[in-house]
Amino acid sequence: MRAGPSRRALLGAGGAMLLSGAAGAGVGLGVRRGEAAPVDPNSPLRLAYLPITDAAPLLVAHARGYFADEGIEVAEPVRLRSWASMGETLLGGSVDLVHLLFPMALQMRLDLGADIRVLGANHVDGSALTLGREVPDVGALAGRTIGIPAWYSIHNVIVQQMLRAEGLTPVVRRTPSRAQGEVTLVPMAPSDMIPALDSGSIGGYTVADPFNAMAEGKDAGLIGRFLGDVWRSHPCCVTVATGGLLQRPPEQMQAVADALVRAQQACREDREAVAAELSGRYLPQPLPAVTAALDRPDAGHAHVEHPDWHGETLDFTPVLRPGFTTRLVEEMRTTLLDAPLGALERLDAADAHDLVVDDAALRDAARRLDPTALTGLDTAEEIDP
């Protein structure tokens, strides 16, 4: 079992830095939730999101009235700035439905006992490694710093796979040695990444779109490789219900699932219109960046090892592959983190899916509304950094 800092150390000076990295800190403190207060099943559903295209299904379900069609009243979604704030909001119980980094959901549920359940997948792919103007490829990151959205993120897992494949060594909390091929990882809010890249204070970052498309639009950097070209069709964010929704009548949970499946279909099939609906009202990024993120014709100049994987395409699906959850937990055990891995280090990786995921409602909705979403769930994971 890997050693990690004590709870007291995490709550001290180092804790503040860890919290800025979201799940790897705020979810590693060992704080346990209290009993959820009773909820009014007639109160509006509360949504929270980060301004990234990963949030599209939740936002489209709201924008197009799919929740209302299913008899679910929803308050105006609340925009948050970082995964750290999302973690704090979830633990505080002030929301009902969110999109969340899957590794973060695993850690919150299994290590904190947080009152959440993963309802299913939110999307697959849709992230990239963007490099600075003076960094031609991944190998040139030696001696530099790169930004990650959170320690407990698929981005952190995959970018470390990429670095090691180039003979580089990820490090934490120290100046990286170029001679020794070190690359320092720093958690950052997505909105801070482009300015840091543009100023040269970091050599690259890995994050969801449209922040990669925006860097290219602002000439701050170029997309080096899409993460979907490293881990084929990997889920990134998942749809998470908190106690406020879990306590509601089952028919409300099913209504939410139906609305989400309809929204995911719209995100796949009506991309230009969805981009127009999201930009401005929900996402602060300009329409060209959001459109580029949702409707890429190809990988552009990014390095591609597997063109048949179409790793540049952000896609949407409601159901998680159980085998993906198992492999993700295994990969997290070889990923450098700045906090203890906790329960995820000890449990049988094959048990994690059933301990965290309750996708009965989304499977039922997919069976009726989008049967193709139930195909390929037993497909073996393909990773090639």
N, C-alpha and C positions, 0 to 999 in steps of 0.2 A: 504493500500500500504506500502511495506516495506521501511524503511528509508535507505538511502545510503549516501556515502561520496559525497561531492560536486565535481564539475568538477575541481575546483582549487586544492582540496586535491588530486584528482586522478593524476593530472599533477605534483604534488609535489613529496616529497620523497616516499610516498606510491605508486605513479604511476609507478615508476621503478620496484618495486616488482610485481605489478599487471601485467605489461606488460610481465614479465617473465612467467606469467600464461596464456598467449595468450588471448583467446576470452574474458574471464572475465574481462580483463582490456583494452586491445587495442580496444575492441569493445564496451566498456562501457563509452568511453570518450565523446561521443556526437559529434564527428567530422563528418561532412557531406561531401560527395563526390562532386566533381565538375562535369561538363559535360564531358563525355568521348570524346576524340579526335576521328575524323574520322579514320577508319582503312582501310587498303588495303586488299580487299578480297582475293588477290592472295599471300599475305605474309604467311610464315609458321606459323602454329598454335603453340602457346607457352604453354607448360605444366610444372607444378611444382608438387612436391610430397614430402612426408616424407618417409624415408626408413623403411617402415613397410609394412606388407603384405596387409593392406587395399588398398594400391596403385596398387595392382596387375592388375585390369582391364585396367587402363590407360597404364601401362607399357607393358602389353602383347599386347595391340592394337598397340603400337609402335613397339615392338620387332618383332612381327609376320607380320608387314606390313599391318594390317587391315585398318589403316587410309589411307595408300597409295592405297590400293585396291579400296577405296571409293573416290579416287581423292583428298584426303586431304594431303597436305604437312605438316609435323610436324617437328619442331626443336628438337634437343636432349633434353629430359626432364631434368629440373633443380631440383637437390636434395636440399631440405631445411632441417634444423636441428630441428626445433621446430614449434609448432602451432603458437607461437608468430610471428615468421618470416613469416609463411604462411599468417597470418592476415595482416601484414604490406605489403606483396607483393600484396595481393589482393586489398587492399585499394589504393596502388600505381598504379594499372592498368597495371602492367608489365607482366601479364600472361593472358591466355585465358581459360584454362581448368584445374581444380584441383580436387582432392578428399579432402573433408573437413568434420570435425566433424559437425553433423547436428545441434546440439544446437548452435554452433558457427555461422553457416550459418543463422539460424533464427535470432540471435541477430544482425548480421551484416546487414541483409536486413531490418529488422523491426525497429531497433533502430538507425542504422546509415544511412539507405537509400542507402546502398552500391549498386553499379551497378552490381548486381549478380542475378542469378536465379538458383535454384536447378533443375537440369534436371531429377533427379530420384535417386534411391538408387544406392549405389556402392557395398555394401556387407552387410551381416547380421552376427552377432556374431563375433567370432575371437578375443575376449579379455578375460582377466582373472585378478584375484587378486592373486598376487604372494607374498608369505610370507617369511620372513627371517628365517635363520637356527634355531634361538631361539624362533620362534613364531609358535606354533603347530597348532593354529586355529584362527579364526576371534576374538573370545572372548579374546585371549591373546594380542590383540592390545591395550588394555587399557594402557594409559600412554605413548604411542608411537606415532610416526609420520609416515604417509604414503604419498607416492607421487601419484599425479594425473596428467594426461597430460594437462589439462586445466580446468578452472572453468566451462566453457560452453562445457561440454562433457558428453556423455552418461555414461562414466566411473565414473564421479563424482556423477551423479544421482544414479546409481546402487550401488556404494560402500557405499553411505550414507544409502540407503535402507538396505543393509546388516549390517552395523554398528548398526543402530537403532533396527533391529530385534534381535541383541545380547544384547540390553540394553545399548549400548555405545552411546556417544554423540560426534558428529563431532564439532571441534572448529577450529578457524583460528587465526594465529598470536600470539599464546601464548604457553607456555610450558604446555602440557596436564597433567592433574591430574589422576594418576592411580586410586586413591581412589574413585574419582568421575566418573570413567569410560570414560574419555575423550580421543579422538584421534585427533591429529592435522593433517590437510590437507595442503599439500604444492604442488603447481604446479611445475612440472619439465619437462625438455626436456626428451623424452624417452631414449636418449643415456646416460643421467646422472643417470638413475635409477639403473641399475645393479651395478655400482661402489658404489653408496650410500647404497644399500642393502648389498653388500658384506662387506662394512666397518662397518655396524651396525648403521649408522647414521639415517637410517629409518628402520621401522619394516616391511614394505611391500610397494607394489605399485600396481596400476591398470593401465593397458595399453594394447595396441594391440600387437599381435605377430609380429615378432618372439622374442620380448624382454622377454616374459614369458618362451618360450622354451630355450632361451639363458641362463637365470638365472639357470635353471635346469642343462643345459650342463656345466656351469661353477661352479656348486655346490655353487652358491651364495644364493639359496633359492629354494622353491618348490611352485608349483601352488596350491593355497588353494581351489579355486573354479572358474569355468568359469562363466563369466557374463551371457552367454546364458542359464545357469541353474537357473538364477534369473529372467530374463525378456526374455521370449521365442522368439526366432528369431527376435531380435531387430536390426534394421538398426543402424549402427554406423557412418561410413562415407557416405556422399552422393557425387554425381557428380555435380560439380558447374561450370557454365559458367559465365565468366565475360563479361564486355562490349565489349571487342575485338571480342568475338564470337557472342554475341547477335546482333551485328550490321551487321553480314555477311548475305549473301542471305540464305533464308530458306532451300534451297537444301543442303547447306553446313552443317547446323545444323542437318539435317536428316542423312547426310553421317556420321557425327560424332557419332550419336546415333546408326546407324547400326554397325559401327566398335566396339563400346563399348559392344553391345549385343553379338556380336561374341566373343569378348574377355572374357566376363563373362561366356559364355558357355565353352570356353577353360579352364578357371580357375576351373570350376566345374568338367570337364570330363577328364582333362589331367594334374592332379596335380603334379605328379613327374616331368614331362617335364617342366611345368611352374616354379617349384621351381628351376630347373637347369638354366632356362633362366634368372630368376631374380637375383639369387645369383652371386655376383661378378660384373656383369655389372651395375645393378641398386641398389641392396641392398648390403651393406657391410658385412652383417652377413654371417657366414659360411653356406654352403649348408645343413648340417644336421639340423640346427635350422630352416631354411626356409622350409625344407621338413617336419619337425615335425609340423610346424605351419599350413601348407597347407594340410597335409595328415595324421591327427591323427587317429589311429585305434580305440581309446577309450579315456576316461577321465583319465586313469592312476590312480594315487593315490589321485586325487583331490576329494573333497567332492561333492557328487551328490545327489540332492533331486529328480530330474526328469530325469531319464535315457532315457525316451522316447522322451525328447526334443532334445537330442544330442547337448547340448549346447557347447560341446567342438569343434564342427565342424565349421570352417570358411566356409561360403557359399556365393554365389554371385547371385544377382537378380537385374534387372534394374528398377523395379517399386516400389515406396513407398506406403505403406498402409496409406490412409488418417487418419484412426483411430489412427495409431501410432503417427502421428504428434500431434493430439489433446491430446492424453494421455501424450506425452512427455512434452508439454507445461504445463499441469496440474502438472506433477511431478516436473518440474523445480521450480514451485512456492513453493514447500515444501523442496527444496534443499538449503543447506547453500552455499552462494556465497560470494565472497569478493569484490563485486561490485553491483550496483543497477541492478535489473532485467529489469528495463525500460519498454518499450512498451509491452513486453511479460507478464508483470504483469497486464496490463490494458485491453488488447484486449480479445475478445471472443476466447477461445482456439480452438473452432471449425472453426474459420476463418483463422487460421494461415497457414494451408496447401495451400489454394488457393492464399494466399498473397505472398507465397515464392516459391512454386513449379510450374514449367511449364514442365510437363512430356509428352506432346503430341508427341514429336519426339521419345522418348524412348518407349512409349506405341505402337506407330506405328511399330517401329522396332521389338518389342517383338511379336506383333501380326503376323508378317511375318516370323520371324526367331526363336522365342522361345515362343510359345503360352502358355506353362505351367507357364511362369512368370506372367501371368495375372490371375492366380487362387489364391484364398484365400485372396484377397485384402480387403475383408470385415470381416475377422476373428477378433474376439475380442482379445484384448491384455491380456496376461497372465503374471502376476508378482507374484513371491513368493520367497521373500528373506529368 
